[in-house]
Amino acid sequence: MSKKNKDDKNRLRTETIAFRLSPEERTELDKLYKLSGYQTKQDFILDCLFKQKVIAKETPMMITSFRKELRTIISELERIDAADGIDEELFTPVNRMLEILEAFYVLNNK
């Protein structure tokens, strides 16, 4: 039997909620939670739902995710010859990463 995990308020989480995503939505969710520095999708989704604001957590995993995502974007941009060939979905992770970096800038310059 697995270990009983409690949240930060010492509550035992025994309820399961499930929902369906398209493969594209799942990929996007995976990118978002990793880029935000969360250890689990559960924590990311709960913050999105209840706080309606996700606070990026500066972790080594987040930095690695940023690096990987930026390499993907760079290779895609190098592949594109003309501006009319740019896929709009390419800008979604770029915009998310900019939001996270701007939040860090504001947080560190208070």
Salt bridges, closest charged atoms under 4 A:
ASP7 OD2 - ARG11 NH2 2.69
ASP7 OD2 - ARG13 NH2 3.68
ASP30 OD2 - ARG26 NE 3.93
ASP30 OD1 - LYS41 NZ 2.86
ASP47 OD1 - LYS51 NZ 3.50
GLU69 OE2 - LYS31 NZ 3.56
GLU76 OE2 - ARG79 NH2 2.55
GLU99 OE1 - ARG96 NH1 3.79
